[in-house]
């Protein structure tokens, strides 16, 4: 996730703030989360969580908040606040980005159409890897 933010989204200061597994090398069993910030004890810039829902028939997110996106090879939804959700088999991945906080970095994050595409592809790839 750090490489993605540094190299693809162009936020060089981002660092791991918290890992649900405790260390970067811990294995993920049924779920895991990673939170990023710009400096120690600062608000989160982003967080990623992946979890095994353990059943292939879970329901789609509902409500006007979720916009279904087509053309990605997996089910994908986006919310107005730059949160992305995907499902791959029984695994669900969610990535939330707070571009207002990231905008305080030396290279402010601007979520262009290309960065949105890259973010969704990263989320799908990460969720597939967990599957």
N, C-alpha and C positions, 0 to 999 in steps of 0.2 A: 504494500500500500504506500509506503514511503517512496519507493522508486516511481510509482505511478504519479504521485503528487509532485515530486521533484522534476521528473523527466517529461511527463505528458501534460500535466496541468500547469507546470512552471511555478510552483510555490516552494522555493529553495529552503525556507526556514522551518517547514513542517517537520515535526518529530513525534515519536510515539509518546503519548501521554499516559495511556493505560492499556493493558491487555487483560482480557478476562481469564486467560490461561496462566498469567504470571510472567512467562518468558516468551520470547519470540520463537524459540525452538520447540515449544510444547505442542503436542499433538492435539487435534480437535476431534472430539468424539461425536457429540450430538449438536454442539453449538459452540460458537466462539465470537468474540468481539475485539475490535481494535479501535482505539480513539486517538486522534491526532490533535496537537495544538501547535502554536507557534513558539511558545516558550513555557518553561516550567510553571505550573499552577495557573496557566491562562485558560480561558474558555476553549472548548473544543472547536476546531475548524471543521472536523469531519469525524464520522464514525461509520464503521462497517461491521455488520453482524451477519453470520451465516448460521443456519440451524437446520437440522433434519426434522421435518415435520412428521416423519414416520408413517405418513399415509399419502397415497397419490391423489386422493380425491378432495383435498382441502379446497375451500371456496376462494373465489377471487376477492380481492379487496373491493369494498363497495363504498359508494358515496361520491359526491361531486368532486371531492378532493383528489381522487385517483383518476388519472388519464391513461388509458391503455395505449401503448405504442406498438405499432406493427413493424414488421420487416427485420426482426432481430434473430429469428430462429428459435427463440424461447419467449415465454410470456414475460412482458415487461410493462411496468406502470411507472408514471412520474407524478409527483405532486408539485404544486406551485412553488413550494419552498426548496426546490432542488433536492428532493429525496427520490431515490430510485429503488424499485423492488423488482425482483425476478424470481422465477421458479424454474428449477431444473430437476425433474423427477420429484423426489420427496424433499429436496433441499430448497430452501428459500434464502435469498441474499438480499440485504438492504444496505444501501449506502446513502448517507445524508451528508450534505455539504453546506456549511454556513459561509457563503461567499462574502457576507458582510464582515465577518471576523477575518477571513483570509485576505480581505482587501486592506487590512492593516499591515500586511507584510511589505517588504521592500519591492516586491513584484506583485501587485494586486491581482487577485484571481478574477477573471472575467469569463463567465460560462458562455462561450460562443457555441454555435451549433456544432462545430467540430468537437469541442471539448465535451459537450453533452453526449455525442456519439461515442467518443472515446471512453467516457465514464461508464456508459451502459455496456460497452464491449468488455471493459475491465471487470465490471460486476458479474456479467454472465460467465466470463472465463474463470473467475475466482469461485463462483458457485459451482460450476462444472467440475473444477478441480476437487472441491470438497465432496462432490457426489462420488 
